[in-house]
């Protein structure tokens, strides 16, 4: 049973008194909480509401959360009062009304689950430090710009009106599920993408071809900035590139012989 403390107790024992609404929220939904008198915020082991239209009371701010912060299906759209960081635990705000990440904790040690937020149209501002999974399925994303560069767990973005995979993570350790196809982490590379081009649906193929590696402008820009290192990198993928992409990549004439030599080394297995 949770211990309900009187307002007067906090007024005398802490320099930062809480009102009755704040106390009710903490004693019903927070576990092992305490006032951090240095920050003026609430540190807690976990907060869990789940399925009640309950908002964080005005003026109540969380600082450090050790385990999880779960406000599932609470009809909320603001990050006001959310913790600064979750060192180890997960942030779960599924089935709410979030439209962006302004005010979202910047570091999440566990997973970020923000699925079924239909007002969410962009991942710009999404935390870049996520320790485990990222689930943004059942939202309204058209591309993946703003995704963390590295996903240490799985990345789910199924049931979004995706038109492009532009902005997708460079590394995904677990599974990538966009609804049109699923790739395991070890397949999130050229071999996996080529498999989709060979066996996937037409929509899956179109999505894969929007990855930067299949964008001629991406390579032309890299060649302009770092020609020697780029042709070396490009030679490793060249034979797997669709012809319509290769035909638009501009290899400088002065580097063409070097590029052809690199291709021969790759094809012979030397590189």
N, C-alpha and C positions, 0 to 999 in steps of 0.2 A: 504493500500500500504506500502510495506517495505521501510524504509528509507535507501538509499545508501549513505554511508559516504565516503569521500575521504580519501585516505591513509594518507595525511598530517594531518588530524584531529586526527587520532589515534597516530600518531607520536608525536604530541604535548600534547595530553591529557592523554596519558598512557605511562608508562615506557616500555611497551612491544608492539612495533609497529607490525602491521600485513601487509602482502603483499596483492596484489590485488586478487590473487586466494583465499586466506583465507577469505578476506572480502566478496568476491562473495558468497562463501559457507555459511558463517554465515548469511548474509543478505537475502539469498534465502531459507535457510533450517532450521535456528535456530530461536527460539522465545525467546524474552527477554533475550538476552545473554549479558555477560559482561566479561571483563578480570579480573581474580583474580590475583592481583599484588603480592600476597603472594606466590601462587603456580605456577604462570606463565601459568595457564591453563584457559580454557573458561568454565565458569559456565552458565547454561541456564535453561529455563523452559522446553523446549523440542527441539528435533531435528527430522525432518521428511523429508526423501527423497522419498522413495517408488517408485520403478519402473523405476528409471533412473540409467544408469551405471555411477554413481557418487561416487567417493572415497573421504574420508577425505583428504584434502590437506596435503602434507608433512609439518611437523613442527607444525601442528595445533593439540593441545591436549585438550580434554575435561576433566573437573574435576567433578563437581557436577551437576547432572541433576535432576530437581525436579519432572518432569512428565514422559515423554517417550522419548526413543531414537529408532527411526524406520528407518532402512536402509534395507528395503525389496527389493529384486531383484535388487541389485546394482552391481552384479558381483564382490564381494569382498571376500577375503580369509584371510585377516589380521585384527587383533584387534588393530593395531597401531592407536593411537589417540582416542580410545574409552574412555568413562568416567570411573573414578575410582569407582563410585557407583551411583545407582539410588535409592534414599531414599524411594520414594513412587511409582514410575512409572515402566513401563515395558520396556524390551529390546526386540526388534523385528528385527531379522536378517534372516528372512525366504527367501528361494530361492536364496541362495548365494553359496559360495564354501568353507565354513569353514571345516577344517579337525580336529580341536582340540580347546581347550579352553585357550591356553597360551596367556594371555593378556586380557581375558574377565573380565568384572567387577566382583569383588568378592562378592558383595552384591546387590541384586535386590529386591526392595520393592514390585514390582508388579509381572508380569509374565515374563518368558523367553520363547520366541517363536523362535526356531531355526529349524523349520521343513523345509523339502525339501532342505537339504544340503547333497547331495549324497556322498560327500567326508568324511562325519563324520562317523567314524567307532567305536568310543569309547566315553564314557561319563567321562572318567578320566580327572580330572581338572575342571569339571562342578561346577559352584558356589554351595555352600552348603546352602547359605542363600537366598531362593527365597520365596517371600511373598505370591504368588498366584500360577498360573499354570506353569507347565513345559510341553512344546510341542516339542518333538523330533521325530515326525512322518515323514515318507517319507525320512528317512536317510539310513544308511548302518550299523546299529548296530546289532551285533550278541549276545550281552548280555547287562546287565544294570549296570555293574560295574562302579562306579563313580557317581551313582545317589545320590542326597541328601537323607539323612536318613528320612527326614520328608518333605512331599509335602503338603502345606497348602491348595492348590486348587486341580485341576485335573492333571493327568499325562497321556499324550498320547504318545505312541510309536508305533502306528500302521504303517503298511507298512514298516517294517524293516525285514531283514532276520534273525529274532531272532532264536537262537538255545537254549537259556537258559534265565531264569529270574534271574540268579545269580546277586546279587548286587541291586536288586529291593528295593525301599524304605521300611522301616519298617512300616511307617504310611503314608497313603494317605487319606486326608480329603474329597476330591471330588471323581471323577471317575477315574478308571484305565482302559485304553483302549489299548490293545496290538494288536488289529485286530482280533485275534482268539477268544477273549471274552472281555466282559466289566463287571467290578464290581464297584458298588457304594462304597463310602468310608467306610460305615459301614459294607460292605462285604469284606473289605480287611483284612481278618482274617481267622482262620481255618474253620469257617462255610462257608465262601464264597469259599475258595479253595476246600473244600470237595464237594460243589455244582458243581464246574467245573469237578471234578473227576467223579461225578455221571452222569452229563448231557452234558458235553462239547464234542467237537470233539476230535478225537484222537490226533491231533496236540495240542489242548488246554490242554489236559491231560498231554502230554509229557512236555509242558512248565511249568505247575503248579508243576510237580514233580521235577523240577530243583530248586525250591525255597529251601533255606537252611533248612527250617523246615522239608523237606522231604528227606534230605540228611543224610544217616547214619554216614558219616564221620564228619559231623557238630556236631551231638549229641555225638559221641564217643570222639571227642576232648573236648567238654564241660564237659562230665562226668569225663574225666581224670583231668581236671583243677579244677572243683568244683562239686564233685560227689553228695553231699547231696542236694544242691540247684537245680542241674540239674534234678535229678530224680523226684523232686517235680514238676518242670516245665513240664517235659516230661509226667508225669502221666495225666495231664490235656488234652493232645492231643492224648494219646496213642490209644484209641479206634477208632479214626478217621484216624490213620495212615494206609497206605496200608501194607499188610502182607510182601511184598517184601522189604519194608523199615524196618519194625519192626524186621524181621529176621536177619538183619545185625547190629542192635544196640546192643552193648555189655554192659549189666547191670552187674556190678561186683557181684560175688556170695555173698559176705558179705552184699550187699545192696538189694539183691533180695527180701527178706522177707519184708523189709521196703517199697520197691517199690510196692509189691503186696498189702500191707495194704493201701498205698496211692491210688491205683487204686480203691479199695473197697470204700474208702471215696468219691472219685470223682463220682463213679457210683451210690452211694446212695444219692448224692446231698448234702452231708455235706460240700464238698469242691467245 
